[in-house]
Amino acid sequence: MDTRLKIGVVGLGAWGCNVARCLYELPDCDLVVCSDLSENRRTMAERNWGVQTVASLDEMIAQFPEITAVAIAAPAILHYPLAKKALLADKDVFVEKPFTLNVADAEELMALAEERGKVLMVGHLLEYHPAVNKIRDIVQAGELGDVYYIYTQRVNLGRIRGDENAMWSFAPHDISQILYILGEEPVDVSARGQSYIQDGIEDVVFLSLFFKNRRMAHIHISWLDPHKMRSTTVVGSKKMLVFDDAAATEKLRIYDSGAQQQATSSYGEAIQVRFGDIQIPHLATTEPLKLEFQHFIQCVNKRLTPRSDAKDGLRVVRILEAAQKSLELDGLPISLKSGMARKRMPKLNPMDRQWTPQMPVPGRAPVVAVS
């Protein structure tokens, strides 16, 4: 008896083909059918993977009742209606990032999956990357000391989209990664960007997340850049690390370096800068996409809650929605708790040595409603 998970893929664009190829290669999965509006793409899928194809999810559900799960890799604007249709058809669902394009849709899908007892997993790929899991272990174990800040760069020349801006297209990777590494959500979000190629669709975005205890994260997103970069830097009070996902080897480097104040007998304080060894940890070379779908298959078979479940997807969409509001308000920080904008960025007076996270931040403006 064939006990493999029978699954269908919706969407055969560039990434959808990766999803289909990955599922085809996994031994615990039976890729039964793929759907796409393009006849050429359907023909390609039939030739490459020997699967049956249809033009729509409706046809897939009607003609292939044996499939119990659906992987949605269609354009982002279709994620909500397709995921809802699949859940209502009693299918377990994997939906690519971004989960949805607004919080209300994400909340509805999450509630629907819970109501019908279905697995709903969001494609936050970096949460399954061996390097990111290593970083999370290092941070959670306190090996870096107190994490001061994180910054990421996800830039390239292309692929330029017309249905979503660069932030909605790329930033879910970095936001989900940062939340996963730190294990907490930001308090405020700010974003600035510009549209150079298409009116109203930002090609470059600088997104900032502000956490409790003065932690910050900065995300640089662009599809209009001469370099292809996929990097994450984490700076702590004891050590620092750099994850370069574009590197062929040695993707993760840990720097035993830092700076700290030292009391002196003279006036003022001395700052000691320390340069130590560089450690390059061994990482598994398994493709993250395969690890992600192995996890999905396990969750479906054992009825487990996925690591990147609907709640995780909702957290990322909530940040993206706030960042979009900030973009439209020329960078004003948005409170995630209230959804309101601040008049200016929270600031800390560097001369105030007695400041603690429990005290009011000098210069912090009150939250005000923005119409």
LINCORWO-V770608 format. One record per backbone hydrogen bond with DSSP energy under -1.0 kcal/mol. NH is the residue of the N-H (numbers start at 1). CO is the residue of the C=O. Records with the same first field share a line. If there is no record, write none. Layout:
# LINCORWO-V770608
NH: CO + CO
This chain:
# LINCORWO-V770608
5: 28
7: 30
8: 69
9: 33
10: 71
11: 35
17: 13
19: 15
20: 16
21: 17
22: 18
23: 19
24: 20
25: 21
26: 22
29: 26
30: 5
32: 7 + 30
34: 52
35: 9
36: 54
42: 38
43: 39
44: 40
45: 41
46: 42
47: 43
48: 44
49: 45
50: 46
52: 32
54: 34
60: 56
61: 57
62: 58
63: 59
64: 60
67: 64
68: 6
69: 6
70: 92
71: 8
72: 94
73: 10
78: 75
79: 76
82: 78
83: 79
84: 80
85: 81
86: 82
87: 83
88: 84
89: 85
90: 87
91: 86
92: 68
93: 119
94: 70
95: 121
96: 72
106: 102
107: 103
108: 104
109: 105
110: 106
111: 107
112: 108
113: 109
114: 110
115: 111
116: 112
118: 113
121: 93
122: 308
123: 95
124: 122
125: 123
127: 124
128: 125
129: 126
133: 129
134: 130
135: 131
136: 132
137: 133
138: 134
139: 135
140: 136
141: 137
142: 139
143: 138
145: 142
148: 235
149: 235
150: 216
151: 233
152: 218
153: 231
154: 220
155: 229
156: 222
158: 223
166: 202
169: 165
170: 166
171: 167
173: 170
175: 171
176: 172
177: 173
178: 174
179: 175
180: 176
181: 177
182: 178
183: 179
187: 210
188: 210
189: 334
190: 208
192: 206
194: 204
201: 198
203: 194
204: 194
205: 221
206: 192
207: 219
208: 190
209: 217
210: 188
211: 215
215: 212
216: 148
217: 209
218: 150
219: 207
220: 152
221: 205
222: 154
223: 203
229: 155
231: 153
232: 243
233: 151
234: 241
235: 149
236: 239
237: 146
238: 144
239: 144
240: 255
241: 234
242: 253
243: 232
244: 251
245: 230
247: 244
253: 242
254: 279
255: 240
256: 277
257: 255
258: 274
260: 272
262: 270
270: 262
272: 260
274: 258
279: 254
291: 287
292: 288
293: 289
294: 290
295: 291
296: 292
297: 293
298: 294
299: 295
300: 296
301: 297
302: 298
304: 299
309: 307
313: 309
314: 310
315: 311
316: 312
317: 313
318: 314
319: 315
320: 316
321: 317
322: 318
323: 319
324: 320
325: 321
326: 322
327: 323
328: 324
329: 325
330: 327
331: 326
334: 189
335: 340
336: 187
339: 335
342: 333
352: 349
353: 351
355: 352
359: 356
364: 361
368: 341
